[in-house]
Amino acid sequence: MARGRNRFLHKIGVAFRKPELVVPYFRRRLRNRRIRTADHLTFYRQVMADDVKRKSARAAVGTPSEERWLALGKLQFDYLSQHGLASHHRMLEIGCGNLRAGWRFIEFLDPGNYTGVDISPEILFAAQQTIADRQLQDKVPSLFLVAGSRLGFLPAGYFDVAHAHSVFSHCPLDVIEATLVEVKPLLVVGGFFDFTYNKSEEGVWEFLREDFYYPTEVLVDLGRRLGYHAEPRSDWSYKQAKIRLTVPAVA
């Protein structure tokens, strides 16, 4: 565990360099201490509920302005549509949020081919509104509220593509592993799962139970151990890094 960033002197240094972060830090710290649950997904569901209540659904997913919300959604869509996603594919989006990128996927895919899951009811209400606002009802997207990582209610060997943006950046390793285990049987042979994560050069570490950082090799090794072909995507250029997991013909 890389502990340097969580040491008191490091935090004092950050506070002097970026004083605008001090109040939000203590607000998050106090809020998170009040959430008394050992289960990470239950904890994070309450974090999202609080962020939606205090800010907005868009701010809760990290892009409070309309401009940034649209730009980051387009970035995700452009990458995936240029790197293997076809309109006839069936797509599963883990942590679909308020459809920041999802509405573009829904618009692009053939009717009925988009499925989104999320742990936050408040965010899914916002996703429903996005569908209505974008007049995408005829595309018949499916949205599901999930209590945890279990996805066994979805059909096996059904999806060509799975996608998770800025989801594993908020998950401990056991939740990531559980999700990878659940997604693999849902994908066709040759199907792939693209996900982003916070890349660390200092080992595995976390911040306020909300943000998690991993060396690339930790997640690549995990994917390979679970029977995927794992490939870091060096052509993805944004704050987080990206890995593609593919289901091989012979596991």
N, C-alpha and C positions, 0 to 999 in steps of 0.2 A: 504494500500500500504506500503510495506517495503521499506523505503526510506534510511536506513542506508548505503547501498552499493553505493548509488548515491550521498552521501554527499562528500563535498570537502576533508575533512580530511581523509575519507576512501580511496579516490582515490590517495591522496598523499602517504598514507601508501602502497598501492599496487605498486605505481611507484617506491618507494624505494626498495621494496622486489623484484619486477620483472621489472627492467628498460627496458628490451627488449620489453615490451608491450606498452611503451609510444608512440613511433612513429606510430605504427599501430592504436592506440587509436585515436590520433589526425587526422590521415588520414581518418579514418572512420567517425569521428565526422564532419569534414569539408565536406566530400562527402555527408553525409546524410543531412546536412543543405542546400546543394545546390538542393536537390531533393524536390521541392516545390509541394507536393500533400498531401491532407488529407486522401486519400484512401490508406489503408495499402498495399493492394496487388499490386497496381500500383507502390507504393514506393518500395516494395521489388523486383518487377520485374526489376526495374532500378538498384537496388543494385546488383542483380545477373548479369545483363549485364555488369556492371562495373567490378565485380570480374572476370568474364570470360575474359574481355578485358585485364585487368592488370595482371592476373595470368594465369588461365587455367580453363577448365570446371571441372576438378577433384578438383582443389583447391577451386573453387566456391562452391562445395558441401561439403567441409570440409576435404577432404582426398587427398592432393596434390601428394603424392607418390603412385606409382603402388602397392607397398606392402600394404599400409594402405587401399587403395581403395579396393583391393581384400579381405583383412582381414575383413573389416567392412561389406562388402557385404555378405561374407560367414557367418558371425555371424548372420545377419538378416535371411538369408535363412535357416541356421541350426535350428534356434529357431522355425521358422514358420513351417518348414517341420516336426519337431518333436512334434509340438503342434497343430495339426489339419489340416494342409494343405495337400490335396491329389491331385494327378495328374489330376483327372477328374474335379476338382473344377475350377470355373470361378473366376478370381481374378482381383480386381481393386486396383491399386496402386496410391494413392494420393501423388503428389510431387515425381514422379518417377525419376526425375533428369536424369543423364546420364546412368541410369540403373546399378548403382553400385551393387545393389542386384537384380535388375530387370532381368538382363540377366540370372541369375541363376534360377529365377522363370520361365522365358520363356522356358529355356531348360528343366525344370522339368515338366511343365504343358503340357497337351495335346494341339495339335495345335489349335490356335484361342482362347485360354482360358485366355490370359493375355491382360489386358487393363491398360495403364498408362496415367496419365494426369499430366500436369505441367503448370505453369504460364509463364515459361521462354522459349522463342523461341530458344535462344542460347544453352540452356541446352538440349532441344529436338533435335537440330541438332546433338549434341554430342551423344545423345541416339541412333539416327539413325545410326551413325557411329559404335557404340558399337554392334548393331545388325549385321551390315555388318562384322565387325572384328571377331565376334564370330560365324559367318555363321549360324545365326538363322532365316534366311528369311523363311524357310519352316515351321517354327512354327507360322507364320502369326500373330505376335503381333500387337496390335492396340495402337497407340500413338496419343493423342489429346492435342492441345494447348487450355488452358482455360483462359478466361479473369478474372475470379473471382471464387467464391465458387459454382456457379450454375452448376449442373450436370444433369439437366433435359433432356438433349439430349441422355442420356444413358437409356437403357431399365429397367423398374421397375421389381423387383423381379428376377433379372438375376444373380447377383453375390453371390457366397458362402462366399467369403473372401474379405475384404478390408484391406489395409495396408498403414500406413504412418509413415515413420521413419524420425525423425528430421525435421518435418514440423510444428507441433504445437509449437515447441520450438521457432519458429520465428513468431508466430501469437498472436495477442490480442484475448481476450476472445470472442468478437463478431464474429470474423472470424472463430474461432473454433466452436462456436455454429452454425453458418450458414452452415459449412461443415458437421457437424453431422446431421443436419436437412436434407441436400441434400442426404447424403449417406444412411440413414435409409431405404427409400422406394426402393432403388436399391438392397438391400440384401434380400435373401430368408429368410423365417422363420428358425431360428436356425443359420443363417449366422452371422459371427462375424467381427468386425473391431478392429484391433490391431493398436495402435498408441503410440509413445513415446513423452515425454515432459520433460522439465527441472523442476525437483522437487525442491520445496522451503519449508524450515521450517520457513520462515520469512514473510509469507503472499505473496500476488501477487506483483510482481515488474518487471520492464523492463530495458533494457540497450540499449541505442542508437537507439531505435525503431526497433532493429534487433533481440534481444534476450529477451524472456519472460519466467518468472518463476512462477510456480503455486504449491500451496499445493495440495496434492493428492485428498483431500476431495472436493475441488472446482470442479475438472473435473469429479470425480465420481458422485457428486450430479447433475452436469449438464447432464451427460449421463442418469441418472435415471429419471430426470425431462422430458427428451425428449423421454422416453419410452423404453430405452435400459435396459438390465441387465448389470451392470458395475462391473468389477472385477480387482483390481490392480494385476499385475503379479509379485509376489515376486521372481519368479525363473528366471527373466530376470536380467542379471548381466552385465551392461555396464554403461557408464556415465549418460545416461538419464534413467528415469523410464518408465514403460510401463503399459498401461491399456488395457483391452479387453472389448469391448462393444458387446453384443449379442442381436439379435432381438428375443424377446420371442414369444411363440405361441399366447399369449394373451397380447396385448400391454396395 
